[in-house]
């Protein structure tokens, strides 16, 4: 009985450790697909449009495509695409925060 409980706790701890490791770096990628003349879209051919990598320690990196603007040397970001990507990033951050909070709450409840 004690061995089963110990094995169960070890398994749960390994799963939690793996989740925390997975949550340490979060990558959000926004992709696009062109709509054909007939209105169809092949989602298997989606291409990356923007990417953000956010680490648990607060470090982050965002890559967005730019195009040359009318002003020399001043690249332009597609504002609508960037806004969509930011919404995706914010949703991912909120989701990760809620999962980590639930995990911490579970540990607190078990330790009381």
N, C-alpha and C positions, 0 to 999 in steps of 0.2 A: 504493500500500500504506500509506504513512504517513498519507495523507488519510483512508483507511478506518478506520484505528486511531484517529485523532484524532476522527473523527465518532462512532465507537463509544463512546469515552471521554466525549465531550461528552454523548451521549445518556444514558449511564449516570449521569453526574453530574446531569443535569437530572431524571432519575427519582428519584434519591436526594434531591435538594433538594425535590422535590414531596412525597415521602413524609415528610420531616422537617417540612415546612410543614403537612401534613395531621395529623401526630402531635402538633403543638404544642398543639392543643386537642382534647380528647376529650370527647364528649358521650355519656352513658349515660342512656337513657330506659326506664323500666319502665312497661309499659302493661297494661291489664286489659280483659277482654271479659266481658260477662254471658252466662251459660249459660241458654238458653231452657228452657221447660217440657219440651220434648221432648229435652233434653240436647244440642242443637246449639249451636254458637258461631260467630258471624260475625266472623272475625278482621279483616275490612276495617273493622269498626266499633270497633276497639280504641281506648281512650281513655287518655291519659297519666295515670299515677298518681304518678310521682316522676321527677325529672330531676336529674342532676349534670353539671356542666361542670368538667373538670379540665385545667388548662394545664400545659405542660411546665415552667414556672417555679415551679410549686407552688401557684399561686393556684387556688382552687376555689369552686364555688357549688353548693349542693344545695337543691332545692325539693321539699318533701314536703307532701302535703295533711294538714290537721289538722281535727279536729272539736271542737265545744264539749264540755267535760267537765262533770261535775256541779259542779266547783268553778268559781266565777265567775272569768273572766279567765284561766283556765289551759287553753289548748288542748291537745288530746291527739293524739299521732301514733299511727297504727295500727302497733303494734310488729311484727307479722308481715310487713306490707307493707314496712316500713322495712328489716327484716332481709333480705328477698328482694332489695330494691334494693341494699343494701350488698354482698351476694354478687355481684351483677351488676357493680357498680363495681370490686370487688376483682379479679374475673376480667378485666375490661378493662384495669386497671392492670398486672396480671401479663403479659397478652398484649403490651401495648405495650412493656413493659420487655424481654421476651424478643426481640421483633422488633428493637428498638434495639440490644440486645446483639449479636444476630447480625449486624446491619449494621456495628457497630463492629469486631467480630471479623474480618469480611471485609476491612475497610479495613486493619486491622493486618496481616493475612496478606499482603495485596498490597504493603504498604510494606516488608516484610522482605526 
